[in-house]
Amino acid sequence: MTSEDPRRRIPRTDHLLAHLGVIEAGQRLSESAIRAVIREAQDAARVGSVAPDEVESLVLDRLAATSGSSLTPVLNATGIVVHTNLGRAPLSTSAAQAIADAAGYVDVEMDLGTGRRSKRGVGARQALLDACPAAEDALVVNNGAGALVLATTAFAFRREVVISRGEFVEIGAGFRLSDLMTSTGAHLREVGTTNRTHLRDYSEAVCDRTGCILKVHPSNFNVSGFTSAVPLAELRPLADEHDVPLIVDVGSGLLHADPAIPDEPSITQALEAGADLVIASGDKLLGGPQAGLILGRSEYVQRLARHPLARAVRCDKLTLAALEATLTGPEPPVKAYLHADPARLKERTERLAAAVGAPVVAHDGRVGGGGAPEVPLPGWAVRLPETVARDLRLGSPAVVARVHDGACLIDLRCIPEADDEPLAAAISQSVQRRGSGRPSGLADDRIQVSAEEGLT
Ligand SMILES: *Cc1c(COP(=O)(O)O)cnc(C)c1O
C-alpha cells in the first residue's frame, strides 16, 4: 500500500460515529446496527465499489433508509383485500393509535381505582359483546388457530371431534386444520363425503366418545355441483340430546352478514342458528389485529378461559388495545375497501392511468384470505408492462402489484386515496427506469384474481 492508496482516504469509524446525522440515527438504531452500516460502506470502498469520499453519504443514506424493523410498509395494489402475505387487515388509524398508546406501561390487568389486580382484556371483551349482542360471553386469544386448539383440547382431548369430510380445510402455507386438531390429542370422527353430508351421518357418529360437534366454514374454496351440507339449526337438537357443544369456525370474523358477500357466514348468524361457540380471526374481515375470537355461551367460554392452555394462547396488550379500538372506532380499512365505490375507483384509476401514460382495464379484486372465495369485487386496474413489477416492489414506497398474464396490474381498491400521488410517482419512476415507454395492448376482457392468490 503506497501513501497514495485511495483506501487510506476511507473515513474512519470514529469520525463517522461523530457525524451529526449518525448521532441522530442513534435515536432509532442500536450502536451495533449503526456500526454494521458503517462497516459495510467502508468495505464497499475497500473493494472499490464506491469511492472513499462517497462513504459518508452512503452511510447517511443507508441509515436514513434503515428502521428498527425490517418490515417494509407496502402499498397493496393487488386488489386483494385480506392479503395474508401482506399482513392481512391494515389497521384503522384509531387501532394504530391504540397500539402506540398501549406500548408503554398500561393498566391491562390493574384497576386504577383500587390499585388492585383486575381481569385482563375486559375492554376488548365488552366491545365484542356490544358489537355482537347474540353472544353471552367472549374470549380473545392469539389467533384463530389458537382458538381452535384451545377448544378442541378443552372439549375433545382423547375424545372425538365430529366433523364433515367436506370441511377439511388447509388454511395456507400447508397448514391443515385437521392436523392442528389431532395434534391436541383429539380424534377426528369424519362424517359424510367431500360433497355431501347429511344429518343422519352426524347422528350415527355422535356417541359417548364425542367431545364436540364442529362445523368449519370452507373459507378458501367452494364445492359446487351435487352438494349438501347440514344447516346448523338441524344439528342443534343432536348436540342437546348428547349434551355436547356445537362449535362453528367461521374463519372470517364478520360480525354481521354483509350484502357485498352474501354467502359468507357471520358470527351473529352462526350464534342465532344455534352454535354454542363461534371461532373467528380478528385480522380478516373484522379488519383488526391478529387475534382468535371465541364468542358464545358463557358456560363454555368460561371453561375455555379457565383451561391451562388459555395462558399459552393469550394475546398481548397491543392486540387487546387494537381490537377494542377496531370495534369501537370508525369503519376499518378492510370494510371501506370491500365496499369501495366502483365509480370512484374508476375515476381514480383513470387519473392514475393518465398520469403514468398507461391503459385502464376492467379488473376484479378479491376478498382474499378472509373468505368469500370466488366472489369478484368488480373494479379497475392500470395495466403496465410486467417488467416494472419488481422495480415497484423494491421502490419507495414499495408497491405490490398483481402480476398476471404478462402484465403488471395496479388495482386501487386497497390503496388509501392519500397515497394515489406517491403511487403515481413510484410508477412513473419505475416505468422510466425500465425505459419501456408506453405500455401497449389494451386488454378488453375482465381480469380476475385467481382463488388462491393472497391466501397463503
Ligand atoms: C383463517 C382461518 C383459520 C385460521 O385462523 P388464523 O387467525 O389465521 O389462525 C381457521 N379456520 C378458518 C375457517 C379460517 O378461515
Ligand as a Chemical Component Dictionary entry (heavy atoms), coordinates in Angstrom:
data_LIG
# 
_chem_comp.id                   LIG 
_chem_comp.type                 NON-POLYMER 
_chem_comp.pdbx_formal_charge   0 
_chem_comp.three_letter_code    LIG 
# 
loop_
_chem_comp_atom.comp_id 
_chem_comp_atom.atom_id 
_chem_comp_atom.alt_atom_id 
_chem_comp_atom.type_symbol 
_chem_comp_atom.charge 
_chem_comp_atom.model_Cartn_x 
_chem_comp_atom.model_Cartn_y 
_chem_comp_atom.model_Cartn_z 
_chem_comp_atom.pdbx_ordinal 
LIG C1 C1 C 0 -58.149 -18.318 8.597  1  
LIG C2 C2 C 0 -58.866 -19.470 9.181  2  
LIG C3 C3 C 0 -58.378 -20.117 10.330 3  
LIG C4 C4 C 0 -57.073 -19.728 10.955 4  
LIG O1 O1 O 0 -57.130 -18.521 11.627 5  
LIG P1 P1 P 0 -55.791 -17.715 11.988 6  
LIG O2 O2 O 0 -56.295 -16.483 12.646 7  
LIG O3 O3 O 0 -55.076 -17.495 10.718 8  
LIG O4 O4 O 0 -55.010 -18.586 12.923 9  
LIG C5 C5 C 0 -59.112 -21.144 10.864 10 
LIG N1 N1 N 0 -60.281 -21.547 10.293 11 
LIG C6 C6 C 0 -60.774 -20.942 9.196  12 
LIG C7 C7 C 0 -62.059 -21.435 8.630  13 
LIG C8 C8 C 0 -60.088 -19.892 8.601  14 
LIG O5 O5 O 0 -60.584 -19.303 7.503  15 
# 
loop_
_chem_comp_bond.comp_id 
_chem_comp_bond.atom_id_1 
_chem_comp_bond.atom_id_2 
_chem_comp_bond.value_order 
_chem_comp_bond.pdbx_ordinal 
LIG C1 C2 SING 1  
LIG C2 C3 SING 2  
LIG C2 C8 DOUB 3  
LIG C3 C4 SING 4  
LIG C3 C5 DOUB 5  
LIG C4 O1 SING 6  
LIG O1 P1 SING 7  
LIG P1 O2 DOUB 8  
LIG P1 O3 SING 9  
LIG P1 O4 SING 10 
LIG C5 N1 SING 11 
LIG N1 C6 DOUB 12 
LIG C6 C7 SING 13 
LIG C6 C8 SING 14 
LIG C8 O5 SING 15 
# 
